Amino acid sequence: MDITLLCIGDVVGKPGRSVLSQTLPHLVKTREIDCVIANVENAAAGSGMTELIYKKFLAYGVDLMTMGDHIYRRRELVPVLNESECLVRPANFPPEAAGREFAVFETVRGPRVAVISLVGRLFMRPPTDCPFHAIDRVLRQIPEDVKIVVVDMHAEATSEKIAMGWHLDGRVSVVFGTHTHVATADERVLDQGTAYITDVGMTGPHDGVLGRRKDRVLYALTTGMPSPFDVSLGDVRANGILVKVDSDTGKAHHIERMCLTAPTADSDEEKPSVPEAGSAAE
């Protein structure tokens, strides 16, 4: 039996949540998606996540959530990380860090899906343990009857992400990259049946710089002066990949990139509000 997975790239602020809330239910129904996985570390004003936003993602239909280097930006999320059964922290963080190293979701049709998050070490802060050793350790903890395993490699360097894809080829179902907010065009099924893409891109406003207002970013870059990098609002899109996996073997046989826009501009559901000058959008 084939299982269809949707992996969504970094959700940025209220615009990202808005487009997701408006497109996800219809997409899940029409494409018969069994499990939705989203990177949500930029969901609250572009950095971190709150308990309220976590509950909103569940209401939208997100089944499993990953984060990255901004995971502890908002301390109020720590209790959620410790209690949630569908939200994971990077597995190569110290063992004392709040949150679980992997989560398992049982699909309506029966097969279970595990998700694991990793952060890279090249050009990333704070320093972390080796993601390659960490994933080897965590994979040994996944229940044997869970054949479908998805890994979010949250990293800056494309080389490190590609290396992780080959390291896990045939051992997991999907390796998808996040963090750079720019979708890459290298989606493929690797030799041993692992679906791979270096970065799935961003779910949020593309009329800016990685989801931030371009005027604020340009001011900082051209003057050397500090500027609040408020979340942008225009050209809001949802980026992700759709993957089909054999539930008996855990091998992927299809991967495609997806880019969605909100069907209506006047929906009240999570409609972005225009931020005042000098303030940050929610």
C-alpha positions, -999 to +999 in steps of 0.1 A: +000+000+000+012+035-009+013+062+017+013+098+006+034+123+027+035+161+025+066+178+039+062+216+042+091+241+044+097+267+071+064+284+080+072+321+085+050+343+107+013+350+102+014+351+064+028+316+064+002+303+088-025+320+067-016+304+034-013+270+052-047+273+069-063+281+035-046+255+013-039+225+035-074+211+041-082+211+003-048+197-006-050+168+019-084+159+005-077+161-032-042+145-031-053+119-005-024+128+019-019+105+048+005+125+069+015+162+070+049+172+083+059+209+087+089+228+099+074+254+122+104+271+139+097+305+123+060+305+129+058+332+156+067+366+141+094+348+121+113+332+150+102+304+173+068+292+182+041+296+209+017+272+225-012+289+208+003+286+174+012+250+180-025+243+186-034+262+154-011+239+134-029+209+148-063+224+138-050+231+103-042+194+099-005+192+106+003+158+120+041+161+128+062+192+135+099+198+133+120+228+144+156+239+142+181+265+156+152+288+168+135+261+188+141+277+222+136+313+211+104+315+232+106+298+266+069+293+268+072+265+243+094+243+266+064+227+284+048+219+250+081+204+238+082+182+269+045+171+266+038+169+229+038+136+211+040+152+176+066+179+180+103+171+180+136+189+187+168+183+168+182+149+178+218+161+179+211+187+207+224+178+241+204+150+259+193+175+286+176+197+260+138+199+262+118+179+238+117+145+222+142+131+196+116+115+174+078+112+171+055+086+156+021+093+139-004+066+132-022+073+099-059+067+094-051+038+071-028+022+096+008+025+088+029+046+112+052+075+103+082+085+123+099+119+121+134+130+132+149+165+132+186+173+128+205+205+126+237+210+106+271+221+120+285+241+091+278+279+095+252+272+122+248+284+157+248+272+185+273+244+180+258+209+181+268+173+182+274+154+150+241+149+131+255+118+114+262+100+147+230+113+162+208+099+134+225+065+136+217+064+173+181+075+170+173+051+142+181+023+165+154+035+188+126+036+162+101+007+167+107-021+142+072-020+129+076+016+118+087+013+082+083+050+072+108+074+086+112+110+076+142+132+084+143+170+084+179+182+079+178+218+091+211+231+078+229+260+059+254+241+038+240+222+008+270+198+009+261+188+044+225+181+034+234+161+004+259+141+024+231+133+049+209+121+020+235+096+009+243+086+045+206+077+050+198+063+015+179+031+019+176+035+057+148+062+058+120+071+035+126+108+031+153+133+038+142+169+032+162+200+039+150+232+056+165+264+070+176+284+038+140+293+029+149+289-008+135+258-027+161+238-046+154+219-079+172+187-070+143+165-058+149+128-066+146+093-053+181+081-044+195+047-055+182+028-025+148+043-023+151+075-002+133+106-015+156+136-012+156+173-017+182+198-004+156+224+006+119+224+003+117+262+005+096+285+026+059+288+035+054+325+038+059+359+021+083+357-009+081+395-016+111+401+007+143+386+019+138+351+033+104+362+046+115+395+060+107+430+047+132+439+020+134+476+029+145+467+065+170+441+053+184+465+026+188+493+051+208+471+075+230+457+047+237+491+030+242+512+061+256+488+087+229+501+111+206+478+131+170+474+117+141+452+129+137+424+104+099+424+104+080+397+086+070+407+050+035+403+037+034+400-001+035+371-025+026+345+001+032+309-010+034+275+006+064+254-005+068+217+001+072+182-014+047+154-020+062+119-016+047+084-022+061+056+000+055+019+000+042+012+035+056-024+035+092-015+027+094+022+036+109+029+002+099+060-017+091+058-054+078+094-062+087+129-051+074+162-065+078+198-055+047+218-047+041+256-045+006+268-035-010+302-030-041+310-010-073+305-030-088+338-018-074+371-007-103+381+016-104+350+039-105+359+076-087+327+086-053+338+099-054+369+076-021+388+078-023+422+094-001+451+082+025+459+109+031+494+122+065+510+114+091+496+137+069+468+150+070+431+143+041+412+127+026+384+147 
